[in-house]
Amino acid sequence: MKSTGIIRKVDELGRIVLPIELRRVLDIVERDELEIYMESDRIILQKFEPACVFCGSPKGLISYRQKNICRECLRNMTEY
């Protein structure tokens, strides 16, 4: 993990501001969704990219009951 040397304070609502330098490098713009999860004792922020719940592919997604399924997995399911 690369250290940036940037330190931010958490405000009273639990928010932090992501520095513009990081947003530019990671192509994060206003209204982008970020996925938040934990690994051990670390908080990880990652730009959210929708993907198929079965294979992880981001291509050809169809939403079914609020889940993303790619066309290939859908085709495989209908064969059975």
KEDREN-885354 format. One record per atom (N, C-alpha, C): residue number from 1; atom name; x, y, z. Coordinates in steps of 0.2 Angstrom, whole numbers, plus 5000, padded with zeros to 4 digits. Layout:
[NUM; "CA"; [X; Y; Z]]
...
//
This chain:
[1; "N"; [5004; 4994; 5000]]
[1; "CA"; [5000; 5000; 5000]]
[1; "C"; [5004; 5006; 5000]]
[2; "N"; [5003; 5011; 4996]]
[2; "CA"; [5007; 5017; 4995]]
[2; "C"; [5004; 5022; 5000]]
[3; "N"; [5009; 5025; 5004]]
[3; "CA"; [5007; 5031; 5008]]
[3; "C"; [5007; 5037; 5004]]
[4; "N"; [5002; 5041; 5005]]
[4; "CA"; [5002; 5048; 5002]]
[4; "C"; [5005; 5053; 5007]]
[5; "N"; [5005; 5052; 5013]]
[5; "CA"; [5007; 5057; 5018]]
[5; "C"; [5002; 5062; 5019]]
[6; "N"; [4996; 5061; 5017]]
[6; "CA"; [4990; 5066; 5018]]
[6; "C"; [4986; 5063; 5024]]
[7; "N"; [4984; 5068; 5028]]
[7; "CA"; [4980; 5066; 5034]]
[7; "C"; [4974; 5071; 5034]]
[8; "N"; [4968; 5068; 5035]]
[8; "CA"; [4962; 5071; 5035]]
[8; "C"; [4959; 5070; 5042]]
[9; "N"; [4955; 5075; 5044]]
[9; "CA"; [4951; 5074; 5050]]
[9; "C"; [4944; 5072; 5049]]
[10; "N"; [4941; 5068; 5053]]
[10; "CA"; [4934; 5066; 5052]]
[10; "C"; [4929; 5071; 5055]]
[11; "N"; [4924; 5073; 5051]]
[11; "CA"; [4920; 5079; 5054]]
[11; "C"; [4915; 5076; 5059]]
[12; "N"; [4910; 5080; 5062]]
[12; "CA"; [4905; 5078; 5067]]
[12; "C"; [4900; 5073; 5064]]
[13; "N"; [4900; 5073; 5057]]
[13; "CA"; [4895; 5068; 5054]]
[13; "C"; [4899; 5062; 5051]]
[14; "N"; [4905; 5061; 5053]]
[14; "CA"; [4909; 5055; 5051]]
[14; "C"; [4912; 5056; 5044]]
[15; "N"; [4912; 5061; 5041]]
[15; "CA"; [4914; 5062; 5034]]
[15; "C"; [4921; 5064; 5034]]
[16; "N"; [4924; 5062; 5028]]
[16; "CA"; [4931; 5065; 5027]]
[16; "C"; [4931; 5067; 5019]]
[17; "N"; [4936; 5072; 5018]]
[17; "CA"; [4936; 5074; 5011]]
[17; "C"; [4942; 5071; 5008]]
[18; "N"; [4941; 5068; 5002]]
[18; "CA"; [4946; 5065; 4998]]
[18; "C"; [4950; 5070; 4994]]
[19; "N"; [4956; 5070; 4995]]
[19; "CA"; [4960; 5076; 4992]]
[19; "C"; [4960; 5075; 4984]]
[20; "N"; [4959; 5081; 4981]]
[20; "CA"; [4959; 5082; 4974]]
[20; "C"; [4964; 5077; 4970]]
[21; "N"; [4970; 5077; 4973]]
[21; "CA"; [4975; 5073; 4969]]
[21; "C"; [4973; 5066; 4969]]
[22; "N"; [4971; 5063; 4974]]
[22; "CA"; [4969; 5056; 4974]]
[22; "C"; [4963; 5055; 4969]]
[23; "N"; [4958; 5060; 4970]]
[23; "CA"; [4952; 5059; 4965]]
[23; "C"; [4954; 5060; 4958]]
[24; "N"; [4959; 5064; 4956]]
[24; "CA"; [4961; 5064; 4949]]
[24; "C"; [4964; 5058; 4947]]
[25; "N"; [4969; 5055; 4951]]
[25; "CA"; [4973; 5049; 4950]]
[25; "C"; [4968; 5043; 4949]]
[26; "N"; [4963; 5043; 4953]]
[26; "CA"; [4958; 5037; 4953]]
[26; "C"; [4952; 5038; 4949]]
[27; "N"; [4952; 5044; 4946]]
[27; "CA"; [4946; 5046; 4941]]
[27; "C"; [4939; 5045; 4945]]
[28; "N"; [4939; 5048; 4951]]
[28; "CA"; [4933; 5049; 4955]]
[28; "C"; [4931; 5056; 4955]]
[29; "N"; [4924; 5056; 4952]]
[29; "CA"; [4921; 5062; 4951]]
[29; "C"; [4915; 5063; 4956]]
[30; "N"; [4912; 5069; 4956]]
[30; "CA"; [4906; 5070; 4961]]
[30; "C"; [4901; 5065; 4959]]
[31; "N"; [4898; 5062; 4964]]
[31; "CA"; [4892; 5057; 4963]]
[31; "C"; [4894; 5050; 4961]]
[32; "N"; [4901; 5049; 4961]]
[32; "CA"; [4903; 5042; 4960]]
[32; "C"; [4902; 5038; 4966]]
[33; "N"; [4900; 5032; 4965]]
[33; "CA"; [4899; 5028; 4971]]
[33; "C"; [4906; 5024; 4973]]
[34; "N"; [4907; 5024; 4980]]
[34; "CA"; [4913; 5021; 4983]]
[34; "C"; [4910; 5015; 4987]]
[35; "N"; [4914; 5010; 4986]]
[35; "CA"; [4913; 5004; 4990]]
[35; "C"; [4917; 5004; 4996]]
[36; "N"; [4914; 5003; 5002]]
[36; "CA"; [4918; 5004; 5009]]
[36; "C"; [4918; 4997; 5012]]
[37; "N"; [4924; 4994; 5013]]
[37; "CA"; [4924; 4988; 5017]]
[37; "C"; [4930; 4988; 5021]]
[38; "N"; [4931; 4983; 5026]]
[38; "CA"; [4936; 4982; 5030]]
[38; "C"; [4941; 4976; 5029]]
[39; "N"; [4947; 4977; 5029]]
[39; "CA"; [4952; 4971; 5029]]
[39; "C"; [4956; 4972; 5035]]
[40; "N"; [4955; 4967; 5040]]
[40; "CA"; [4958; 4967; 5046]]
[40; "C"; [4957; 4974; 5050]]
[41; "N"; [4961; 4978; 5051]]
[41; "CA"; [4960; 4984; 5055]]
[41; "C"; [4960; 4990; 5050]]
[42; "N"; [4959; 4989; 5044]]
[42; "CA"; [4960; 4995; 5039]]
[42; "C"; [4953; 4996; 5036]]
[43; "N"; [4951; 5002; 5034]]
[43; "CA"; [4945; 5004; 5030]]
[43; "C"; [4948; 5005; 5023]]
[44; "N"; [4944; 5001; 5019]]
[44; "CA"; [4946; 5002; 5012]]
[44; "C"; [4941; 5005; 5008]]
[45; "N"; [4942; 5010; 5004]]
[45; "CA"; [4938; 5014; 4999]]
[45; "C"; [4940; 5012; 4992]]
[46; "N"; [4935; 5010; 4988]]
[46; "CA"; [4936; 5008; 4982]]
[46; "C"; [4931; 5010; 4977]]
[47; "N"; [4932; 5013; 4971]]
[47; "CA"; [4927; 5015; 4967]]
[47; "C"; [4923; 5009; 4965]]
[48; "N"; [4916; 5010; 4965]]
[48; "CA"; [4912; 5005; 4964]]
[48; "C"; [4911; 5003; 4957]]
[49; "N"; [4912; 4997; 4955]]
[49; "CA"; [4911; 4995; 4948]]
[49; "C"; [4906; 4990; 4948]]
[50; "N"; [4900; 4991; 4945]]
[50; "CA"; [4895; 4985; 4945]]
[50; "C"; [4898; 4979; 4941]]
[51; "N"; [4896; 4973; 4944]]
[51; "CA"; [4898; 4967; 4941]]
[51; "C"; [4893; 4961; 4942]]
[52; "N"; [4894; 4956; 4938]]
[52; "CA"; [4889; 4950; 4939]]
[52; "C"; [4891; 4947; 4946]]
[53; "N"; [4885; 4945; 4949]]
[53; "CA"; [4886; 4942; 4956]]
[53; "C"; [4888; 4935; 4955]]
[54; "N"; [4888; 4932; 4949]]
[54; "CA"; [4891; 4925; 4949]]
[54; "C"; [4898; 4925; 4946]]
[55; "N"; [4900; 4929; 4941]]
[55; "CA"; [4907; 4928; 4938]]
[55; "C"; [4911; 4934; 4939]]
[56; "N"; [4908; 4940; 4941]]
[56; "CA"; [4912; 4946; 4942]]
[56; "C"; [4913; 4950; 4936]]
[57; "N"; [4910; 4948; 4930]]
[57; "CA"; [4911; 4952; 4924]]
[57; "C"; [4907; 4958; 4924]]
[58; "N"; [4910; 4964; 4922]]
[58; "CA"; [4907; 4970; 4922]]
[58; "C"; [4903; 4971; 4915]]
[59; "N"; [4903; 4966; 4911]]
[59; "CA"; [4901; 4967; 4904]]
[59; "C"; [4894; 4964; 4903]]
[60; "N"; [4890; 4968; 4899]]
[60; "CA"; [4883; 4965; 4898]]
[60; "C"; [4878; 4964; 4904]]
[61; "N"; [4878; 4968; 4908]]
[61; "CA"; [4874; 4967; 4914]]
[61; "C"; [4867; 4968; 4914]]
[62; "N"; [4863; 4964; 4917]]
[62; "CA"; [4856; 4965; 4917]]
[62; "C"; [4854; 4965; 4925]]
[63; "N"; [4850; 4969; 4927]]
[63; "CA"; [4848; 4969; 4934]]
[63; "C"; [4841; 4965; 4935]]
[64; "N"; [4842; 4960; 4939]]
[64; "CA"; [4836; 4956; 4941]]
[64; "C"; [4836; 4956; 4948]]
[65; "N"; [4830; 4958; 4951]]
[65; "CA"; [4829; 4958; 4958]]
[65; "C"; [4834; 4962; 4962]]
[66; "N"; [4836; 4967; 4959]]
[66; "CA"; [4842; 4972; 4962]]
[66; "C"; [4849; 4968; 4962]]
[67; "N"; [4850; 4963; 4958]]
[67; "CA"; [4856; 4960; 4957]]
[67; "C"; [4858; 4960; 4950]]
[68; "N"; [4865; 4961; 4949]]
[68; "CA"; [4867; 4961; 4942]]
[68; "C"; [4870; 4954; 4940]]
[69; "N"; [4867; 4953; 4934]]
[69; "CA"; [4869; 4946; 4931]]
[69; "C"; [4871; 4948; 4924]]
[70; "N"; [4877; 4945; 4922]]
[70; "CA"; [4879; 4946; 4915]]
[70; "C"; [4875; 4941; 4910]]
[71; "N"; [4875; 4943; 4904]]
[71; "CA"; [4871; 4939; 4899]]
[71; "C"; [4874; 4932; 4898]]
[72; "N"; [4880; 4931; 4899]]
[72; "CA"; [4883; 4924; 4899]]
[72; "C"; [4881; 4920; 4904]]
[73; "N"; [4881; 4922; 4910]]
[73; "CA"; [4878; 4918; 4916]]
[73; "C"; [4871; 4917; 4915]]
[74; "N"; [4867; 4922; 4913]]
[74; "CA"; [4860; 4921; 4912]]
[74; "C"; [4859; 4916; 4907]]
[75; "N"; [4863; 4916; 4901]]
[75; "CA"; [4862; 4911; 4896]]
[75; "C"; [4863; 4904; 4899]]
[76; "N"; [4869; 4904; 4903]]
[76; "CA"; [4870; 4897; 4906]]
[76; "C"; [4865; 4895; 4911]]
[77; "N"; [4862; 4899; 4914]]
[77; "CA"; [4856; 4897; 4919]]
[77; "C"; [4850; 4895; 4915]]
[78; "N"; [4849; 4898; 4910]]
[78; "CA"; [4843; 4896; 4906]]
[78; "C"; [4844; 4889; 4902]]
[79; "N"; [4850; 4887; 4902]]
[79; "CA"; [4851; 4880; 4898]]
[79; "C"; [4849; 4874; 4903]]
[80; "N"; [4849; 4876; 4909]]
[80; "CA"; [4847; 4870; 4914]]
[80; "C"; [4840; 4869; 4915]]
//
